Amino acid sequence: MTMTFDIDAIKSNIIPHSTEGYKYAYGTAGFRTKAELLDSVMYKVGILATLRSKKLNGGTIGVMITASHNPEEDNGVKLVDPRGEMLEQSWESYATKLANVNDGEGLAQVIDQIVAAQDINLESPAAVIYAHDTRPSCPALVKCLEAGLSAAGAKATGFGLKTTPMLHYLVRCINTAGTSDAYGEPTEEGYYKKLAEAYKIAVSGKPRLSTLHVDCGNGVGAPKLAEFTKHLSEEVLSLKIINGDTETLGKLNKDCGADYVKTKQQAPLGSDIAPGDRYCSYDGDADRIVYYYVDSNNVFKLLDGDKIAGLAAMFIMELVQDAGIDSLKVGVVQTAYANGSSTNYLTNVLKVPVSCVPTGVKHLHHEAEKYDIGVYFEANGHGTVLFSPAALHTINTVEAKTPAQQQAIKQLQAVTDVINQTVGDAISDMLLVETILTNRQWGPQEWDQAYTDLPNRLVKVVVADRNIFKTTNAERTLVEPEGLQAKIDEHVAKYADGRSFVRASGTEDAVRVYAEAATRAECDELAQKISLLVYTEAGGVGKPPMMP
């Protein structure tokens, strides 16, 4: 294969849109829609990834084909920049432009615009790696991506079936190999070894907790977690996979997985949960995790991303202090979906700075980079911990003055390796939580006692056009449709500890209505009122929303 950027080949091999008039947009989750609409997009993404790599002098770019927690018939694709982070935001508009072009000449024009605007040398090398999840539509879409990469002359390497966080890890490892901040061995095996070895050190000397049941949402997390368990003995960590069927059509994310558990606030199909049991759920591409349990009265209790953030911040702050390096400042980043009680706990009990940003990993990740150690989690269970280069240097070079300090430093070093700093990672985040709970010898109830969540509800309202909803104040206040926010405020004012906001979904024609209040009954009533308000005044489609 020639490694040249062949504009004639690019034009003549273009894959036309399968549906006329559909408008594509690269958003928080990349492109995401019905799988049958994505063949032409995949071809263009191959070209864009090649251009991005050339712009960065041959740095390896990642492409992940997945639709995460969406239904099985959907699919999507997103690009990963060289350090394992999301595609630089300024390039998202290029992705959108390319995706919407439907003829060879138009495609060549958009490419010329990108090359000129970014001053790209087309003679520069280009390297792209790619992977996919378990969706039945993936093999055909991979072929479309490969056609784009081939026409654009990229050095392309397929990594096959991977979780999304694994691809992010691989991209960072490849790009940092041989440097002072080498991230690890750029293989699946290297990923497992790094996490397993760090976890063993982090829990060394502590009795193992009871078995953790892991709902993998019938997604890619199941075979990969099964593979990972070969690197940790049962004596160190006991795991039992449920919902691990990746073969039966229609099962992916169906009545299971992190999104289902968080939204429905109930255990997934296939679980036989009883008081004293420990459970967690991944989503379809294993980049989100939530924990949960039932109390002695069989009442379901969710331990979501807010709870994980509080647990992580508490433990890391204590380790930093015990290691004698409390010059390092820890901060937590949340979105509007964070429960009011969690924000109160972080601010007033842990005394940790808290930032609120718009929904979407790129916003959280960017804000977390402003701290020495930035903990970011969305309530949905997507998140990680970032350590600045200076913080990592301090942690890895500080000299202990006492044996207790030595132990804390060793543990802190292990924790930095347990965490996948590139992106939210269900396997890595699970190991972080298990590290903390094992060190504390806590069950889920002890963890849950830090604070009590205000009852909350998240309702999806299908609308004719999500683009009419415009927000401000980190998505907590509606600006458009005009006058709707004032009506929301009127309802909220009637409830103790009431809070509600409305924002457009980033992935489908719907809006999300979030509500919380002092009691479950008041919360559900508020959620119902705001949902109906949106439905009647802002173009609701189908049946009016009802509480589960």
Salt bridges, closest charged atoms under 4 A:
ASP74 OD1 - LYS34 NZ 2.91
ASP81 OD2 - ARG52 NH2 2.80
GLU88 OE1 - ARG52 NH2 3.32
GLU92 OE2 - LYS362 NZ 2.94
GLU105 OE2 - LYS11 NZ 3.06
ASP133 OD2 - ARG135 NE 2.99
ASP181 OD2 - ARG83 NH1 3.05
GLU188 OE1 - LYS162 NZ 2.78
GLU188 OE1 - LYS224 NZ 3.14
GLU189 OE2 - HIS231 NE2 3.65
GLU197 OE2 - LYS200 NZ 3.15
GLU227 OE1 - LYS230 NZ 3.13
ASP245 OD2 - LYS251 NZ 3.45
ASP259 OD1 - ARG288 NH1 3.28
ASP287 OD2 - HIS382 NE2 3.59
ASP304 OD2 - LYS262 NZ 2.84
GLU318 OE1 - ARG440 NH2 2.38
GLU367 OE1 - LYS370 NZ 3.03
GLU369 OE2 - HIS365 NE2 3.90
GLU434 OE1 - ARG278 NH2 2.63
ASP448 OD1 - LYS307 NZ 2.80
GLU475 OE1 - ARG503 NE 3.25
GLU508 OE1 - LYS460 NZ 3.25
GLU508 OE2 - ARG512 NH2 2.92
ASP509 OD1 - ARG466 NE 3.74
GLU516 OE2 - ARG499 NE 3.17
ASP524 OD1 - ARG457 NE 3.03
ASP524 OD1 - ARG520 NH1 3.00
GLU525 OE2 - LYS529 NZ 3.72
GLU537 OE1 - LYS487 NZ 2.94
